[in-house]
């Protein structure tokens, strides 16, 4: 399972690394710092 996340500071750290280690089926993909093309509301 792939989870798309932003670069918020609470999306990193030891709790996240531990959760990913316990659940090898999870993978985190981070959005770029600023990418209006990936934000649907920016199209309007």
ChimeraX attribute file (.defattr): number of C-alpha atoms within 10 A of each C-alpha:
attribute: neighborCount
match mode: 1-to-1
recipient: residues
	/A:1	9
	/A:2	9
	/A:3	9
	/A:4	10
	/A:5	12
	/A:6	14
	/A:7	13
	/A:8	9
	/A:9	7
	/A:10	9
	/A:11	14
	/A:12	10
	/A:13	9
	/A:14	9
	/A:15	11
	/A:16	13
	/A:17	12
	/A:18	10
	/A:19	11
	/A:20	14
	/A:21	11
	/A:22	10
	/A:23	11
	/A:24	9
	/A:25	9
	/A:26	12
	/A:27	12
	/A:28	14
	/A:29	11
	/A:30	13
	/A:31	13
	/A:32	11
	/A:33	9
	/A:34	10
	/A:35	9
	/A:36	11
	/A:37	9
	/A:38	11
	/A:39	10
	/A:40	8
	/A:41	8
	/A:42	9
	/A:43	8
	/A:44	4
